[in-house]
Amino acid sequence: MLPRQATRQITVGDDRVGRVRIGGGLPDRAGRPTTPAPVSVQTMTAGYTHDVEACVTEINRLAAAGADIVRVAVPEKKDTDALREILPRVQVPIVADVHFHFQRALEAVDAGVHKIRLNPGNISDRAQVVDVIQACKARGLPIRIGVNEGSIIERRDKQKRMKELGQVFSDHKHGYLLAIMITKLEEYLDIFYEQDFHDIAISAKSMDAALVVDAYTEIAKRFNHPLHLGVTHAGPKETGAIRSVAALGGLLINGIGDTIRISYASDPVYEVEDGLELLYCLGLRERKGVDLIACPTCGRIQVDLFTLVQDVRKQLAQQVTVPLKVAVMGCIVNGPGEAEGADVAVFAGDRRGIIYVQGERVANVPEPEILDRLLAECLAFQDRVLRGEAKLGEKKVAIIPPDPIGELGSGVDKIARGQVESRAPLTIGRS
């Protein structure tokens, strides 16, 4: 497990939906030690909150995909009114995203929401912020302070806005913008500290991946509150995934970040799936389901590998629940070595595939049979794991690569015709 920066710990949720702990490592206010919680994955609904049926359906779909926490927008009173109907019908902690109208936060708290998100850029009136703080304090609810590049610049005072924008778009963009973010964050936090309120998470998002890294790195030096990582308006999934991982991966590797959202202009289920995969890859969450590895594009591939990989992924996603490592390799050059650490593996040759289970060869089948046999071996091995008869990641024997022109290589027919010489005793039979 990667080392984690110690922070205060907050809790989101209740007895009914469950409690998600965020951060940890520092003593709580009573002086009791806390253990850093696993990094949690958040997302946000794409539909209108006041559309109760659609909102409940979407929240439950996101929870089923693995979301630990789901955020909903509450721009109008009809949205906070809808929370009273939504909350009893979902099984995941809900965060109310509040902008401009502090009354929405008070209404959301009264409706039973589990956390509030405030933005210093558009709710800055001290008295209003204090009212929200006191309401959350009375219910034991945490608050996320979201310092967002898109809203942190002054928008009402035109002269102040022009001055700030002039600084942002100077040659020292990151330096000036970081100064604005941190200054406004410090000013906002002072209000919370004056009210003796410390159940706080912090975020500082931008669409610029490098700025996100700089902002969270500097904030982590100055504050001990848990950090919610994200790249805002990252774009469609195709490019947003790269932008998000470029920023979040480096931060997480360096121990910064306690909860994440990968943001796409797309179905938020993808945000959950990719957020979990990022944490799985870094060893920050225990994997659920298949860990699938496969060959990249290569001129040595002699089967329809890419179709095979997608078919394997789709079918195993529906049937495998244990963290089974499966390798689908397309040639006999790198395939055996790259597949060696897998629980179940196939590497292909001349329209055939050899299948291994924890290093032990179990089948040699023609291409049309590879998918069905591989799936059967995966499910059979999962059953053995669940019965306690096998352990994941326990290789029994080494995989010995076959002769490239032997039974899997394209040279079998040539050898038979006397066109090339065999370098080893030839075994033409299929098993």
N, C-alpha and C positions, 0 to 999 in steps of 0.2 A: 504494500500500500504506500502511495506517495505521501511524504510528510505534509502536514497541513498547518497553516498558520492558526494559532490559537485565537479564538474570539469569544465574546459573550455568546451564550446560547439562547435562542428564542424557540417557542413552540407554537405551531399553527394547527388548529383543529380542536376537536373535543372528543368526548367518549364515544359518541355515535359514529362519526366519520373517521375516527382515528386521529392520532397526534403525530405530526411530522416535526421532528426537531431539526433546527438549522444552526449550523456552527457548533461551537463548543471548544473545550480545552482550557478555558479560564474558569475560575471558581464562580459560582452563582452569587447572588447578593447575600445569601446566608453563609457564604464561605465554603459551600460544599463543592467538591470537584465535579467537573463535567467532562465527558468524553466526546470528542468531535463526532458529530453525526455524519452518516453517508451524505454525499452531495445529492441534493434532491433536484428533480426535474419539474419545471413549471411550463405552462402554456396558457394561452388566452383564447376564449371563445371568439368565433368570427361572426356570430349572428347577434341579433338584438336581444338584450336581456329581457325586455318586456314581452317577448314572444316566448311564453313560459314553456310550452311543449317542446318547441325547437331547441330552446336553451337546455332544458333537462336532458334531451336526447343527445345533444352535442357534448355536454359535460360528462355524461356516462360513457360515451364513446371514447373520449379523451382519457378518462380514468381506466377504461379497459385496455387502452394502448400502453398504459404504464405511467401516466402523469401522476405525480405525487400531490400537486397543488394546481388548481385551475383559477385563473383570474377572469372576472367579468367586468364589462364596462357599465357604469351607472350614471350616464350623463343627465338623465331626467328622473323626476320623481316616480314616474310609472315603472322605471327600472328597479328602483329600490323597493317599491311596492311589490314587484314581482318576486323579489328575493324570498318573501315569506312563503310563497308557494314552491319555489325552486329548492330551497335548502333542505326541506324534509325528504326530498326525492333523490338526493345524490349522496354518494358515499366517498367523497373526497373533500378536503378543506377548500373553501372558496374565499378568494380575495376580491374586495371591491375596489375597482380602479376609479379614483375620484379626481376630477379636474374641474377647476373654476368655482364650483359651488360646494362650500364646506358642509352645507345642509345635507348633501347626498351622503357624506361620510357619516353624519349623525344618524340619518335614516337607515343606512346599511348596518351600522352597529346595533341599532334597535331591532332590526330584522333578524339578527343572529349571525351575521357574517363572521368569518374567522380571522380576518386580517384586513387592514386598510392600506392602500397605496396613495401617498400624497406626493405632489410635485411642487417644490419650492418656486418653480418658475411661474405657476399660475394660482397657487393658494399661499399667499405670503402675509396676509393680515394676521398680526400676532394674536389678537383676541380670538379670531376664528380658529387658528391653529390650536390655541389653548383649549378651546371647547372640544375639538376633536380628540386631543390628547386626554383630557379628563374623561371623555366618554369611553375611550379605549381602556384607560387605566381602570375604570370601574368594572369593566367586563374582563379584564386580563387579556386584552387583544394586542398583538404586536402591530407596528406600523412600519411600512417600507417607505423610505425617503428616496424618491427617484429623481436624480439630477440628470436630466436628459439634454443632450446637445441641442435638440430641436426646440426646447422651451426655456432653456436657462438664460438665453439672451433677452434683455429687456425689450418688451414689445409695446408698452403703453407710453412711456416717456420717450418721445422721438429723439430728443437730443442725447439722452443717455444711451439709447439704442444705437444711434449712429456711432457714438464713441466706442461702444463695446464691439460693434461689428467691424469698425476700423481696426481694432486690436486683433480681433479674430482673424481677419484676412490680411494681416501684416506678414512679414517674412517669418515671424515666430508664432505661427498659428497655434501650435500645440501648447507652447508655453503660456500664452495669454489665455487660451480657452481653459487650460487646466487651472490657472489662477482664478478665473471666474467661477468654475465649478467648485473648487475647494473653498473659496471665500463664501460663496452663497450656502454651501453645505454647512460650514462652520457656523454661520449666522443662524441657520435654521435649527441646527442641533442645540444651540444655546437655549432656544425656547423649550425644547424637550428636557434639557438638563435642569432648567429652572423649575420645571414641574416634577422633577425627580422621576422622569420617565426614561427607561433605558431598554425597553423591549423593542429594539430598532434593528432593521436591516437597511443597507445602503446599496443603491445602484447608481452607476454613472455611465450611461450608454451614449454611443455615437455610431454613425455608419462607417466611420473610419477605423479600421481594425487596429492600426498602430496607435491611434489616440485612445482607444479602449484599453489597450495594454498599459499605456502610460498613465491613464487616469486611475485605473484600479491599483496599479503598483504604488502610486503616490498616496491614494486614499488608505491603502492597507498599512502604510507606514504611520499614518496619523491617527487612525481610529481603530478601536477593537470590536466594532460591531460586525456581525456576519455580512458578507457581501453577496448580492444577487448579480450574477454575471449575464451580460447580454450585449449583442450588437443590434442597435435599433435600425429600423427600415433597411434591413440587410438585402432585400431584393427577393427575386424568385428563388425557389429551392436550388435550381441548377447552379447559380452563382452565390446565393446566400449561404449555402453550406460551406463553401471555401472561405468566404469572408468571416463567418462565425467561428469556424474551427481555427483559423489563423490567429484569432484573438484569444478565444477561450482556452484552447489547448495549451498555449504557452503559460497562461495565468495559472491554470489548474496544475500543470507540471511543477510550478514554483510554489504550490501550496496556497494559492490565493483563490478564493471562491468557495461558497458554501451551498449555493443553489443557483441553477442556471435556467435560462430560456434561450433556445435557438429560435430566432424569429424569421418567418418566411411570409412572403405574399402568396400563400398557398394554404392548403388544408392543414390545420394545426396538428393533426395526427402525425404528419411528417416531422414537425418540431419535436414531438415527444420521442418518436422512434430514433431520430438522429441524435437527440440529446442523450438518450440512454446509451446508444452505440458509442458516443464519445467517451462517456464515463466507463463503459465496459472496456474499451481499448486502453484506457489509462489505468485500469485496475482500481478505479474509485467506486465501482459498484459491482456486486456479484452478478455475473451474467445470468439471465433467464432465457432459456431456449438455445438455439443452435448458434455456434460460432463457426461461420462458413468462410473458408479461404479457398481461393482459386487462382489459376494461372492468369497472367495478363495476356494481352495480344502478343502472338508469337507465330512465326512462320513454320514452327515445328509441329504445331497442333494438327492431329490427323483425325479428329472427330469434331462434331458440331458442339464444341465446348460451351459456347456462350448460351445457347439454348438449354443445354444440359444444366448449367449452373442456375439459371433462372427457374427451371422446373424444380430442381432440388430445393432451392430457397423457398419457393412458394409452398411446396408440399410439406417440407419439414417445419416451416413456421406454424403450420396448423396442427402438427402432430407431436412435436418434440417439446418437452417442457424442461428437461435437464440441460445444463450448459455443455452440450455435446459438441466437441470440435470435429468438424467434417471438412475434409480436403477433397477438392475436385481438380485434378491436374491433367493437363492435356498432352503431355509427352513423357518420354522415358529418360530425358536428359536431366532436368532439374526436379521432375515430379517426385521421384522416390525420396530424395532428401528433404524436399519441402513438405511432403506429406507425412514424414516420419513421426512428427509429434502429435498427429491427429488420432482421435479415437477410432474414426472410420474414414477410410480414404480410398479413392480410386485414382489411378493414373492410366492414361490411355495410350495406345499405340496405333497400329494400322487397323483402324475401325474396330478395335477391341478395347476392353478395359480390365485391368487386374484390380480386385477389391481386397483391401486389408482391414482387419479389425485389430486395433492396438498392435500393429506391426506384424500380425499373423495373416498370411495369405488365405483367403477363404473362397475366392472365385476368380475365374477368367472367362469373361462373357463377351459376345459380339455386341457391337454398338447399340442395336435396338433394345437390348436387354439391360444395358447399364443402369438406366434410371430406376427401373423396378427392383433390380437386385440391390442397388445401393440403398434405396429407401427401406427395403426389407431388412437389410443388415443394421441400419440405423435404429429402426424400431425394435428389433430383437435385442440390440445392445442396450437400448434404453430400458427395456424390461428387465434385463439382468442387473442393471444399476439400481433400479427401483427395488428389486428383490434383495439387494445387498450381495449379489453374486459377482459383481465387477465394480471397479472404481474408475472414475473418469481420470484421464491423464496418466494411466498406468500402462506404459508400453512393455510388452513382453519380449518381443524379439526385434532385431533390426531388419529393416527392409533392404533386401539385396537387389540392386538394379538388374534388370534383364539385359541380355545382349541386344544392342540396338538393332542388329539385323536378325535377331532370333525370333522367338515366337510372337513378340509384340511388334517387332520392327518390320519395316516394309521390305526387308531383304529375304523373307522366307521363300517367296515364289522365285526370286532370282537365284537363290541357292539351289532350289530344286531343279532349275533349268541349267545349272552349271555356269551362270553368268558371273557370280561372285563366289569367293571362298568363305566358308564359315570359320570363324575364329575360335569356336568352341563346339563341343558336341551338340548337334542340332536336335531339338525336341519339337516336332511339328504338331504333336497331338494337343488338343484343346482340353482344358479341364474346367 
